[in-house]
Amino acid sequence: MSIQSVDSEGEVLDSKFVASNNFDNVVKQANQKIRDAYEQQLENAFGDKVDEATGVVSREKITEVIDKIPILKSKYDGFDGRLSLIQLSPAFSGSDGAYAQTFGDPSDPNTRITMTVFRSAFNSHRLLAGSIFHEFVHVQDYVSGRIYGDYSAICTTCTHGNAWDGALALSELRAYRLTKEVTGIEYKNSHGYNAAIDYVESNSIPYPDN
């Protein structure tokens, strides 16, 4: 199996082959490197204010956080303009308590992708950065075709509506888990994560159980 190492910018440094019986340990080490790099980037950007409220609640603050965190900036630049809009909602949170949401059409591989950030995400720089990272996982799933691939696969056994919701639920599970690995933000018992788990299980959609 091939394992990649990354630098503080989120760029690949090297790739090496490891035996399957050592895979879990190597993955944990690689994930810890990314986690440490992310924490260092947060500290470099916001210092002792990282866990304080952002003060300013604006579209410009969202852009500032993306620009100051190299891992986020690298991801954003990698979307090649496919993320057509990032907007600030006047609402405190989403209807399900979400800090941010990403919108697209799972049945369209070339869908327009938009992202909305709610005011609750500005409770701290750490939370805002973590919320953006979470949504960027969804954006990447759209850009890479993974959501469309999941939709197409599920569509062979389910209705269009179930395939749509199932593809989004799988992306939700990936986003929560990757966000925990990189930013440390916990997902267990969150409404969004539990709703996604309930959906895939009730519709017998396979998903990684970890």
C-alpha positions as CSV (number, residue, x, y, z in Angstrom):
1,M,0.0,0.0,0.0
2,S,1.2,3.5,-0.8
3,I,1.4,6.2,1.9
4,Q,2.0,9.9,1.2
5,S,3.7,12.4,3.5
6,V,2.8,16.1,3.4
7,D,4.4,19.3,4.4
8,S,2.8,22.2,6.3
9,E,1.4,23.5,3.1
10,G,-0.5,20.2,2.6
11,E,1.8,19.4,-0.4
12,V,3.0,15.8,-1.0
13,L,6.6,15.3,0.1
14,D,7.0,11.6,-0.7
15,S,5.2,8.3,-1.2
16,K,6.3,4.9,0.1
17,F,5.0,1.4,0.1
18,V,4.2,-0.3,3.4
19,A,3.2,-3.8,4.3
20,S,-0.5,-4.3,5.1
21,N,0.2,-5.4,8.6
22,N,1.9,-2.0,9.3
23,F,-0.7,0.0,7.4
24,D,-2.7,1.3,10.3
25,N,0.4,2.6,12.2
26,V,1.7,4.4,9.2
27,V,-1.7,5.9,8.5
28,K,-1.9,7.2,12.0
29,Q,1.6,8.7,11.8
30,A,0.8,10.4,8.4
31,N,-2.5,11.7,9.9
32,Q,-0.7,13.1,12.9
33,K,1.8,15.0,10.7
34,I,-1.1,16.6,8.9
35,R,-2.8,17.4,12.2
36,D,0.4,18.9,13.6
37,A,0.9,21.0,10.5
38,Y,-2.7,22.3,10.6
39,E,-2.4,23.3,14.3
40,Q,0.9,25.1,13.5
41,Q,-0.8,27.0,10.7
42,L,-3.7,28.0,13.0
43,E,-1.2,29.3,15.6
44,N,0.9,31.1,13.0
45,A,-2.2,32.8,11.6
46,F,-4.1,33.7,14.8
47,G,-1.8,33.2,17.8
48,D,-3.5,33.3,21.1
49,K,-6.8,34.5,19.5
50,V,-7.4,31.2,17.8
51,D,-10.1,30.2,20.3
52,E,-11.6,33.7,20.5
53,A,-14.5,35.0,18.5
54,T,-13.5,36.3,15.2
55,G,-15.0,39.8,16.0
56,V,-15.8,40.5,12.4
57,V,-18.6,38.4,10.8
58,S,-18.1,38.9,7.1
59,R,-17.3,37.3,3.7
60,E,-13.9,39.0,4.0
61,K,-13.2,37.1,7.3
62,I,-13.9,33.8,5.5
63,T,-11.5,34.8,2.7
64,E,-8.9,35.8,5.3
65,V,-9.1,32.5,7.1
66,I,-8.7,30.6,3.8
67,D,-5.7,32.7,2.8
68,K,-4.0,32.4,6.1
69,I,-4.2,28.6,6.5
70,P,-2.1,27.0,3.8
71,I,-3.9,23.7,3.9
72,L,-7.2,25.5,3.2
73,K,-5.7,27.7,0.6
74,S,-4.2,24.7,-1.2
75,K,-7.5,23.0,-1.3
76,Y,-9.3,26.1,-2.5
77,D,-6.8,26.7,-5.3
78,G,-7.2,23.0,-6.3
79,F,-10.9,23.5,-7.1
80,D,-9.9,25.4,-10.3
81,G,-12.9,27.8,-10.0
82,R,-15.5,25.0,-9.6
83,L,-16.5,26.5,-6.2
84,S,-18.5,29.3,-7.8
85,L,-19.7,31.1,-4.7
86,I,-19.0,31.3,-1.0
87,Q,-21.6,33.4,0.8
88,L,-22.4,34.5,4.4
89,S,-25.9,33.7,5.6
90,P,-27.8,36.1,7.9
91,A,-29.0,33.1,9.8
92,F,-27.2,31.9,13.0
93,S,-27.1,28.3,11.8
94,G,-28.6,25.9,9.4
95,S,-31.9,24.3,10.1
96,D,-30.1,21.2,11.5
97,G,-27.6,23.4,13.5
98,A,-24.9,23.3,10.8
99,Y,-22.2,25.9,10.8
100,A,-21.9,25.8,7.0
101,Q,-23.4,24.0,4.0
102,T,-22.3,23.1,0.5
103,F,-24.8,22.8,-2.3
104,G,-24.6,21.0,-5.6
105,D,-26.5,18.4,-7.8
106,P,-25.2,14.9,-7.1
107,S,-26.7,13.7,-10.4
108,D,-24.7,16.2,-12.5
109,P,-20.9,15.7,-12.7
110,N,-20.5,19.3,-13.8
111,T,-22.8,20.8,-11.2
112,R,-22.5,24.4,-10.0
113,I,-21.1,24.2,-6.4
114,T,-21.9,26.9,-3.8
115,M,-21.0,27.1,-0.1
116,T,-22.9,29.0,2.7
117,V,-21.3,29.9,6.0
118,F,-23.6,30.7,9.0
119,R,-22.9,33.2,11.7
120,S,-22.4,30.5,14.4
121,A,-19.2,29.4,12.7
122,F,-17.6,32.7,13.7
123,N,-17.6,31.8,17.4
124,S,-13.8,31.2,17.1
125,H,-11.1,31.2,14.4
126,R,-10.6,27.5,15.1
127,L,-14.3,26.8,14.5
128,L,-14.5,28.9,11.4
129,A,-11.4,27.2,9.9
130,G,-12.7,23.8,10.8
131,S,-16.1,24.5,9.3
132,I,-14.5,25.6,6.1
133,F,-12.3,22.5,6.0
134,H,-15.4,20.3,6.5
135,E,-17.2,22.0,3.5
136,F,-14.1,21.8,1.4
137,V,-14.3,18.0,1.7
138,H,-17.8,18.2,0.1
139,V,-16.5,20.5,-2.6
140,Q,-13.7,18.1,-3.3
141,D,-16.1,15.3,-3.5
142,Y,-18.1,17.2,-6.1
143,V,-15.0,18.3,-8.1
144,S,-13.4,14.8,-8.1
145,G,-16.6,13.2,-9.2
146,R,-16.9,11.1,-6.1
147,I,-20.4,12.3,-5.2
148,Y,-21.5,11.7,-8.8
149,G,-19.9,8.2,-8.6
150,D,-21.7,7.4,-5.4
151,Y,-25.0,8.7,-6.9
152,S,-24.5,6.5,-10.0
153,A,-23.7,3.4,-8.0
154,I,-26.6,3.8,-5.6
155,C,-28.9,4.6,-8.5
156,T,-28.6,1.0,-9.7
157,T,-30.6,-0.2,-6.7
158,C,-32.5,2.8,-5.4
159,T,-34.7,5.6,-6.7
160,H,-33.2,8.9,-7.9
161,G,-34.2,10.6,-4.6
162,N,-32.6,7.9,-2.5
163,A,-29.4,7.9,-4.6
164,W,-29.2,11.7,-4.3
165,D,-29.6,11.6,-0.5
166,G,-27.3,8.6,-0.2
167,A,-24.5,10.2,-2.1
168,L,-24.7,13.3,0.1
169,A,-24.8,11.2,3.2
170,L,-21.6,9.3,2.2
171,S,-19.9,12.7,1.6
172,E,-21.1,13.8,5.0
173,L,-19.5,10.9,6.7
174,R,-16.2,11.5,4.8
175,A,-16.3,15.2,5.8
176,Y,-16.8,14.6,9.5
177,R,-14.1,11.9,9.7
178,L,-11.5,13.9,7.7
179,T,-12.3,17.0,9.6
180,K,-11.6,15.2,12.9
181,E,-8.4,13.7,11.5
182,V,-7.0,17.1,10.3
183,T,-8.6,19.7,12.6
184,G,-9.4,17.7,15.7
185,I,-13.0,18.8,15.7
186,E,-15.1,15.9,17.1
187,Y,-18.0,14.5,15.2
188,K,-19.4,11.7,17.3
189,N,-23.0,12.4,18.4
190,S,-23.3,15.4,16.1
191,H,-26.7,15.8,14.4
192,G,-25.3,15.8,10.9
193,Y,-23.1,12.7,11.4
194,N,-25.9,10.7,13.1
195,A,-28.4,11.7,10.4
196,A,-26.0,10.5,7.7
197,I,-25.3,7.2,9.5
198,D,-29.0,6.6,10.0
199,Y,-29.7,7.3,6.4
200,V,-27.1,4.9,4.9
201,E,-27.9,2.2,7.4
202,S,-31.7,2.4,6.9
203,N,-31.2,2.2,3.1
204,S,-28.5,-0.5,3.2
205,I,-25.9,1.7,1.6
206,P,-22.3,0.4,2.4
207,Y,-20.0,2.9,4.1
208,P,-16.6,2.7,5.9
209,D,-17.2,1.8,9.5
210,N,-14.4,3.5,11.4
